[in-house]
Amino acid sequence: MIFRHSYSDPFRRERPATRHGIDQVLAGNQAQIQANQASYMAQVARNNQQVAQWNAQRALQQGQVQQDLQRQKTAQAIGQQRAALASQGGDINSGSSVDLVGDTARSGEFSAQTIGNDAQARAYKYLLDANTAAGQASLYDTQASNVWSTYRNNLLADGIKSGASLLGKYV
């Protein structure tokens, strides 16, 4: 005797219950894998953010050191100029001697400021990289959360469909 769609059997489904359960377990495993991968990528992005922040600090520190070295070179050049002018027997505190020393000081300070500005530009680029990495981490965290939300919603929808299917057979 072959049974066709019988409405007398409330447990009869289009798919056997075990198959449906296996599908749900596999979907849960897939959701777990996707969530873990997104969480891993979020942590990588947070690590990149930290490295970029460290690079920004290092760029500023290196810029400060290079500025100090430039100012020392300028002071040394001014000292050499003053010694050379004094050895010629002139007054080093007036006239063109003062102009020459002043020009050297301005040029040296301009170079030091340029070095500082370049270091700040490098640091700013690193901070932008850090902000981008933070945004990526947030995006991956949201993605991991959404994977689980989608999985739970699908489970709920399947449960509602199964319940409605059973009710439809009795109505």
Buried (B, 14 or more C-beta within 10 A) or exposed (E): EEEEEEEEEEEBEEEEEEEBEEEBEEBBEEBEEBBEBBBEBBEBBBEBBEBBBEBBEBBBEBBEEBBEEBBEEBEEBBEEBBEEBEEEEEEBEEEEBEEBBEEBBEEBBEBBEEBBEBBBEBBEBBBEBBEBBBEBBEBBBEBBEEBBEEBEEBBEEBEEEEEEEEEEBEE
